Amino acid sequence: MTITEFRTLALSFPATEENPHFDRAAFKITGKRIFATLHEESGTANLKLSAVDQSVFCEYDKKIVYPVPNKWGLQGWTTFELKKIPKRFMHDALDTAYKDALQSGARKKKK
């Protein structure tokens, strides 16, 4: 998957916007939290997943899908090496992260 393909796919989810976030592009649902970031220079994307979803996606190949190697990884942030990821797999991962961000926003409003 290319950088352009990832960006197009991430922005295809309803109410998703792209904004700068440090040295990355961040993809978030308008008014909600970030569900993915893109680091063009390294050709990687980080997605915010639940602990269970993170372990499932990492089973694909731990050399190209792995927890971010710091405390962010313990919170579900997962790195995907884009050049090695099939488009359908990336779509499934983004869909999972997007839906989790939607649900997270709904849970916060109920409190």
Residue pairs with C-beta under 8 A, 6 or more apart in sequence:
1 9
1 82
1 83
1 85
1 86
1 87
1 90
2 82
2 83
3 38
3 40
3 43
3 82
5 87
6 38
6 45
6 82
6 90
7 18
7 25
7 38
9 87
9 90
9 91
9 94
10 16
10 18
10 27
10 36
10 38
10 45
10 94
11 18
11 27
13 29
13 94
13 95
13 98
14 29
15 29
15 30
15 31
16 27
16 28
16 29
16 30
16 98
17 27
17 28
17 29
17 30
18 25
18 26
18 27
19 25
19 26
19 28
20 26
21 34
21 37
23 39
23 41
24 37
24 38
24 39
24 46
25 37
25 38
25 40
26 34
26 36
26 37
26 38
27 34
27 35
27 36
27 37
27 38
28 34
28 35
28 101
29 35
29 98
29 101
29 102
29 105
31 105
32 101
32 102
32 104
32 105
33 48
33 101
33 104
33 105
34 48
34 101
35 47
35 48
35 94
35 97
35 98
35 100
35 101
36 45
36 46
36 47
36 48
36 94
36 97
36 98
37 45
37 46
38 44
38 45
39 45
39 46
43 81
43 82
43 83
44 79
44 80
44 81
44 82
45 79
45 80
45 82
45 90
46 68
46 72
46 77
46 78
46 79
46 80
47 77
47 78
47 80
47 93
47 94
47 96
47 97
48 75
48 76
48 77
48 78
48 97
48 100
48 101
49 57
49 76
49 77
49 78
49 93
49 96
49 97
49 100
50 76
50 100
51 76
53 76
53 96
53 97
53 100
54 67
54 76
54 78
57 65
57 78
57 80
57 93
57 96
58 65
58 66
58 67
58 78
60 89
61 84
64 80
64 81
64 84
64 85
65 78
65 79
65 80
65 81
65 85
65 93
66 73
66 78
66 79
67 73
67 74
67 77
67 78
67 79
68 77
68 78
68 79
78 93
80 90
80 93
82 90
